Amino acid sequence: MNSQSVNPLKVGLVGFGSWPRQAYLPAIKLRNDIEIISVTASSDKTLKLAKSILGESVKTYKETLYLPDISLDAVFIALPNRQLTDEALSSYLDLKAPPHIFVEPPFTLDTHLYHSSQSFDLSSYPIVHVDLELTHLPIIEAIIKIINER
């Protein structure tokens, strides 16, 4: 059921690759209480695609990990590599009044992002969710063990 909201949640997407388009957008479009107001991506082609999907009013920013819209309530971070993901997360956590943050790091056999996300003291922040379900499935640990034993 959609919620009716006088003031929709203002969301920014850091990254507009296949995963945000195929996973986030369908879920967001089902809701009438969320408005995507800004997108960052690394290419003009991707930013043009964002405008064609989200409308001309969406603000776009090229080659940055930080959306400068101070009115953002939340950001979704979905970038193609771990280093960019860490940098984007850090840039928001360094703000005096950070938005709520949802981070979905790229699939990796390395636990670096998990450990770096654990090093932040998140007690004074709004909601910060680092979705690590794909990188920490027990099967992944088993595969790593098998590979390392060869």
DAVENPE-V344887 format. One record per residue. N is the residue number from 0. RES is the residue in one letter. OMEGA is omega in whole degrees, 0 to 359 (999 if undefined). Layout:
# DAVENPE-V344887
N | RES | OMEGA
N | RES | OMEGA
This chain:
# DAVENPE-V344887
0 | M | 179
1 | N | 176
2 | S | 173
3 | Q | 183
4 | S | 177
5 | V | 179
6 | N | 181
7 | P | 176
8 | L | 181
9 | K | 188
10 | V | 172
11 | G | 178
12 | L | 176
13 | V | 187
14 | G | 180
15 | F | 178
16 | G | 183
17 | S | 183
18 | W | 177
19 | P | 181
20 | R | 185
21 | Q | 183
22 | A | 184
23 | Y | 187
24 | L | 179
25 | P | 180
26 | A | 180
27 | I | 182
28 | K | 177
29 | L | 184
30 | R | 176
31 | N | 181
32 | D | 177
33 | I | 177
34 | E | 175
35 | I | 184
36 | I | 180
37 | S | 182
38 | V | 170
39 | T | 179
40 | A | 185
41 | S | 182
42 | S | 176
43 | D | 180
44 | K | 180
45 | T | 178
46 | L | 176
47 | K | 177
48 | L | 178
49 | A | 179
50 | K | 181
51 | S | 180
52 | I | 188
53 | L | 181
54 | G | 184
55 | E | 182
56 | S | 180
57 | V | 178
58 | K | 180
59 | T | 181
60 | Y | 183
61 | K | 173
62 | E | 174
63 | T | 178
64 | L | 186
65 | Y | 175
66 | L | 186
67 | P | 181
68 | D | 183
69 | I | 180
70 | S | 180
71 | L | 173
72 | D | 183
73 | A | 173
74 | V | 173
75 | F | 181
76 | I | 178
77 | A | 184
78 | L | 188
79 | P | 177
80 | N | 187
81 | R | 182
82 | Q | 178
83 | L | 179
84 | T | 177
85 | D | 181
86 | E | 179
87 | A | 179
88 | L | 180
89 | S | 182
90 | S | 178
91 | Y | 180
92 | L | 178
93 | D | 181
94 | L | 178
95 | K | 179
96 | A | 184
97 | P | 174
98 | P | 170
99 | H | 187
100 | I | 171
101 | F | 182
102 | V | 173
103 | E | 184
104 | P | 178
105 | P | 178
106 | F | 181
107 | T | 174
108 | L | 183
109 | D | 181
110 | T | 183
111 | H | 183
112 | L | 178
113 | Y | 182
114 | H | 179
115 | S | 179
116 | S | 178
117 | Q | 183
118 | S | 178
119 | F | 172
120 | D | 186
121 | L | 185
122 | S | 182
123 | S | 182
124 | Y | 169
125 | P | 182
126 | I | 174
127 | V | 181
128 | H | 175
129 | V | 184
130 | D | 184
131 | L | 187
132 | E | 181
133 | L | 183
134 | T | 183
135 | H | 173
136 | L | 179
137 | P | 180
138 | I | 179
139 | I | 178
140 | E | 179
141 | A | 179
142 | I | 178
143 | I | 180
144 | K | 180
145 | I | 180
146 | I | 182
147 | N | 180
148 | E | 180
149 | R | 999
